[in-house]
Amino acid sequence: MQVEKTLDELASLLGGRVAGNGSEVIRSVASIEDAGPGDITFVTDKKYARLLKTTRASAVIARAKDAPVGLNLLLVENPVAAFSKAIEIFRPAVPPPPGIDPRAFVHPKARLGKGVSIQPFAYVGEGADIGENAVLYPGVYVGADAVIGEGAILYSGAAIREGCVIGKRAILHCNSVVGSDGFGYSKEGAAYKKIPQRGIARIGDDVEIGASATIDRATVGETVIGRGTKIDNLVQVAHNVKVGEDAVIAAQTGIAGSTRIGSRVQFGGQVGVTGHIEVGSDVMVGAQSGVTNDVAPRSVVSGMPAINHSDWLKAASVFGRLPELKKRLAELEKRVRELEGKDKG
């Protein structure tokens, strides 16, 4: 059933105030480019003003300082957060119904909380504990003695290996893997022998893990992803890594074994972090950077190897001019040789 709200009603629900026609009826949400009559969109700063000149949206969520003239506005402090709530109002998630599909396998010694939904061809191993209202989509694997917190959502193909722990309200997207063996081998002569990986991986409450991301189990002890951390698609977290709370790690990042990552860090895409180092809290790492040494808290670093961001920008600007500088240096060396030859003459 389609949801309809007046702009005044939305203001009450989202915690904002209306500038314009509060009786305007909103039926959906859309981007600035795609919005039409009946839609509400949002703007985060003045650089999008050119798009607002042509938008057909019935209303715009904005900050007062960025508010365009001549449109119905819902003024808030945080447009992104308000628009997120609007999405939930007009396009709410539709979870599958509770219950166990007969095509799923649930071990008789597994424990299931109230309201769980276990979809076709999911597997729940012996001694596993599935919390209340957790959802396991088709093809999910939960190994023996694993724990899935209440309200967690595991999308198709997600695999939680034996003994690992998934926190409350965690979200694991398709084909993510928690608790695969760490990359640990000892060299014996010319060959490599596997080091048994007998620890676990522990995922905190409210963590989100993207599609095809992999969190390895510890050799012994725990690999830990702290509460509220968000991990993008195709991220690799190696054995015995510890990541703090509310970190944001973008796609294709790789973190090598036993490294410690603080809370509230922000890693751009394709960051590489070497093993056995410490990256402090509130650190920002630019995309495609290689972190090879400890990074102090609140630092901003970029490059390979990662250095202070402003220093990297200066170095990068020089790097682009190296062919020209090489040519100029060769010319200067030639002139010096000519001058030296004249002096000898």
C-alpha positions in Angstrom: 0.0 0.0 0.0 1.4 3.4 -1.0 2.2 5.7 1.8 1.2 9.4 1.7 2.3 12.1 4.0 1.9 15.9 3.9 5.0 17.9 4.3 3.8 19.1 7.7 3.4 15.4 8.8 6.9 14.6 7.5 8.4 17.6 9.4 6.9 16.1 12.6 8.3 12.6 11.9 11.7 13.8 10.8 12.2 16.6 13.3 12.4 19.6 10.9 10.4 22.7 10.0 8.6 23.5 6.7 9.3 26.5 4.5 6.6 26.5 1.8 3.4 24.6 1.4 3.0 22.3 4.4 0.0 20.6 2.8 2.0 19.3 -0.2 1.4 15.6 -0.4 4.5 13.4 -0.6 4.3 9.8 -1.9 7.9 8.7 -2.4 11.6 9.5 -2.3 14.0 10.1 -5.2 17.3 11.5 -6.2 17.5 15.2 -7.4 17.8 14.1 -11.0 15.0 11.5 -11.0 12.5 13.2 -8.6 9.0 14.1 -10.0 5.7 15.4 -8.6 4.9 13.7 -5.3 8.6 13.0 -4.5 10.8 14.4 -1.8 14.6 14.7 -2.4 17.5 16.2 -0.5 20.5 18.5 -0.9 23.6 18.5 1.3 25.4 21.7 0.1 25.2 24.6 -2.3 27.2 22.8 -5.0 24.0 20.9 -5.9 22.1 24.2 -6.5 22.3 23.8 -10.3 20.4 20.5 -10.1 17.7 22.0 -7.9 17.0 24.6 -10.6 15.7 21.8 -12.8 14.3 19.3 -10.2 10.6 18.4 -10.5 10.5 17.2 -6.8 7.5 18.4 -4.7 9.8 19.1 -1.8 13.5 19.2 -0.8 15.2 18.3 2.5 18.0 20.9 3.2 19.8 22.9 5.8 18.6 26.4 6.2 22.0 27.8 5.0 21.8 25.8 1.8 18.1 26.2 1.2 17.2 27.2 -2.4 14.5 29.8 -3.0 11.1 29.0 -4.5 10.8 25.4 -3.5 8.9 23.6 -0.8 11.5 22.9 1.9 11.9 20.6 4.9 14.7 22.3 6.9 16.8 20.0 9.1 20.3 20.0 10.7 21.3 16.7 8.9 19.7 16.2 5.5 21.3 12.8 4.9 20.0 11.4 8.2 16.5 12.9 7.5 16.4 11.5 4.0 17.4 8.1 5.3 14.4 8.2 7.7 12.2 9.3 4.8 13.3 6.2 2.8 12.2 4.0 5.8 8.8 5.7 5.7 8.1 5.5 2.0 10.0 2.3 1.1 10.1 0.2 4.3 12.0 -3.1 4.2 9.9 -6.2 3.8 11.5 -8.9 5.9 10.6 -12.6 5.2 8.0 -14.1 7.6 9.2 -15.9 10.7 9.5 -19.6 10.6 11.8 -22.4 9.3 11.4 -23.4 5.7 11.2 -27.2 5.4 14.0 -27.1 2.8 16.4 -25.6 5.4 18.6 -27.8 7.6 18.6 -27.0 11.3 20.5 -29.4 13.6 18.3 -30.7 16.5 20.8 -29.4 19.0 20.8 -25.8 17.6 19.0 -23.2 19.7 16.5 -20.9 18.0 15.1 -17.7 19.4 11.5 -16.4 19.0 10.6 -15.0 15.6 13.6 -16.3 13.6 13.3 -16.7 9.9 15.3 -19.4 8.2 14.9 -19.6 4.5 15.3 -22.4 2.0 18.6 -24.3 1.9 20.1 -22.5 4.9 22.2 -24.6 7.2 22.4 -24.3 11.0 24.9 -26.6 12.6 25.0 -28.4 15.9 25.1 -26.2 19.0 24.6 -23.0 17.0 22.6 -20.2 18.7 20.3 -18.1 16.5 18.9 -15.0 18.4 15.4 -13.7 18.4 14.1 -12.2 15.1 17.3 -13.1 13.2 16.9 -13.7 9.5 18.9 -16.2 7.5 18.2 -15.9 3.8 18.5 -18.8 1.3 21.8 -20.6 1.2 23.3 -19.1 4.5 25.7 -21.4 6.4 26.0 -21.2 10.2 28.6 -23.6 11.5 28.6 -25.6 14.8 28.5 -23.5 18.0 28.3 -20.2 16.1 26.2 -17.5 17.7 24.0 -15.1 15.7 22.7 -12.2 17.7 19.1 -11.1 17.9 17.9 -9.1 14.9 20.9 -10.0 12.8 20.3 -10.3 9.0 22.4 -12.8 6.9 21.8 -12.5 3.2 22.2 -15.4 0.7 25.5 -17.1 0.6 26.8 -15.6 3.8 28.9 -18.2 5.8 29.6 -18.1 9.5 32.1 -20.7 10.4 32.1 -22.8 13.6 32.3 -21.0 16.9 32.2 -17.5 15.5 30.0 -14.7 17.0 27.8 -12.3 15.1 26.4 -9.4 17.2 22.9 -8.0 17.6 21.4 -6.3 14.5 24.5 -7.0 12.4 24.0 -7.2 8.7 26.1 -9.5 6.5 25.6 -9.2 2.7 25.7 -11.9 0.1 28.7 -14.2 0.1 30.5 -12.6 3.0 32.5 -15.0 5.1 33.3 -14.8 8.8 35.7 -17.2 10.3 37.5 -18.7 7.3 41.1 -19.9 8.2 43.7 -17.2 8.5 46.7 -17.3 6.0 49.2 -18.9 8.4 51.9 -21.3 7.3 55.3 -22.3 8.7 58.2 -23.0 6.3 59.8 -26.4 6.7 62.5 -26.8 4.2 61.2 -25.9 0.8 57.6 -26.5 1.7 55.0 -24.6 3.7 52.9 -26.4 6.4 49.6 -25.1 7.5 49.4 -23.6 11.0 46.1 -24.7 12.5 43.6 -21.8 12.9 41.7 -22.5 16.1 40.5 -19.1 17.2 37.3 -17.3 16.3 36.1 -14.1 14.7 33.8 -11.9 16.7 31.6 -9.3 15.0 30.1 -6.6 17.3 26.6 -5.2 17.5 25.3 -3.0 14.6 28.2 -4.0 12.3 27.6 -4.2 8.6 29.7 -6.3 6.3 29.5 -5.9 2.5 29.2 -8.5 -0.2 32.1 -10.9 -0.6 34.0 -9.4 2.3 36.1 -11.9 4.4 36.9 -11.8 8.1 39.4 -14.5 9.0 39.3 -16.4 12.3 42.3 -16.0 14.7 45.1 -18.5 14.9 44.3 -18.5 18.6 42.2 -16.0 20.4 39.9 -13.7 18.4 39.7 -11.5 15.3 37.4 -8.6 16.4 35.3 -6.1 14.5 34.0 -3.5 17.0 30.5 -2.2 17.5 29.0 -0.1 14.7 31.8 -0.6 12.2 30.9 -0.6 8.5 32.8 -2.7 6.1 32.4 -2.4 2.3 32.3 -5.1 -0.3 35.5 -7.1 -1.1 37.4 -6.2 2.1 39.8 -8.7 3.6 40.5 -8.7 7.3 43.2 -11.2 8.3 43.6 -13.3 11.4 44.0 -11.7 14.8 43.2 -8.2 13.6 41.4 -6.0 16.0 39.2 -3.2 14.6 37.6 -0.6 17.0 34.1 0.8 17.1 32.4 2.9 14.4 35.1 2.5 11.8 34.4 2.9 8.1 36.4 0.7 5.7 35.8 1.1 1.9 35.9 -1.5 -0.8 39.0 -3.6 -1.7 40.9 -2.7 1.4 43.1 -5.4 2.9 44.4 -5.5 6.5 47.1 -8.0 7.2 47.3 -10.2 10.3 47.6 -9.0 14.0 47.2 -5.3 13.1 45.3 -3.1 15.6 42.9 -0.5 14.1 41.4 2.1 16.4 37.9 3.4 16.6 36.2 5.9 14.1 38.9 5.4 11.5 38.1 6.1 7.9 39.8 4.0 5.2 39.3 4.9 1.5 39.1 2.2 -1.2 42.0 -0.1 -2.0 43.9 0.7 1.2 46.6 -1.8 2.1 47.7 -2.2 5.7 50.7 -4.3 6.6 50.6 -6.7 9.6 51.6 -6.3 13.2 51.2 -2.5 13.3 48.9 -0.1 15.1 46.6 2.5 13.5 45.2 4.9 16.1 41.7 6.1 16.5 40.2 8.9 14.3 42.8 8.2 11.6 41.9 9.0 7.9 43.6 7.0 5.2 43.3 8.1 1.6 42.3 5.7 -1.2 45.0 3.3 -2.6 47.4 4.1 0.3 49.8 1.6 1.7 50.1 1.8 5.5 53.4 0.2 6.4 54.1 1.7 9.9 52.2 2.7 13.0 49.9 5.7 12.5 49.3 8.1 15.4 45.7 8.9 16.4 43.9 11.7 14.5 46.4 11.6 11.6 45.5 12.0 8.0 47.7 10.0 5.7 47.9 9.1 2.0 50.2 7.5 -0.6 52.6 4.6 -0.8 54.1 4.4 1.6 51.5 6.4 3.5 52.7 9.7 4.8 51.1 13.0 6.0 48.4 13.8 3.5 49.6 17.3 2.7 53.2 16.0 2.2 51.8 13.3 -0.1 50.0 15.9 -2.2 53.2 17.9 -2.6 55.1 14.8 -3.5 52.5 13.7 -6.0 52.6 17.1 -7.7 56.3 16.7 -8.2 56.0 13.1 -9.4 53.8 14.2 -12.3 56.6 16.7 -13.4 59.5 14.2 -13.2 59.9 13.8 -17.0 60.1 17.5 -17.4 62.5 17.9 -14.4 64.7 15.1 -15.7 65.0 16.9 -19.0 65.8 20.2 -17.3 68.4 18.5 -15.1 70.1 17.0 -18.2 70.2 20.4 -19.8 71.7 21.9 -16.7 74.3 19.2 -16.4 75.2 19.8 -20.1 75.7 23.5 -19.5 77.8 22.8 -16.4 80.1 20.6 -18.4 80.4 23.2 -21.1 81.2 25.9 -18.6 83.8 23.6 -16.9 85.3 23.0 -20.4 85.6 26.8 -21.0 87.3 27.3 -17.7 89.9 24.7 -18.5 90.5 26.3 -21.8 
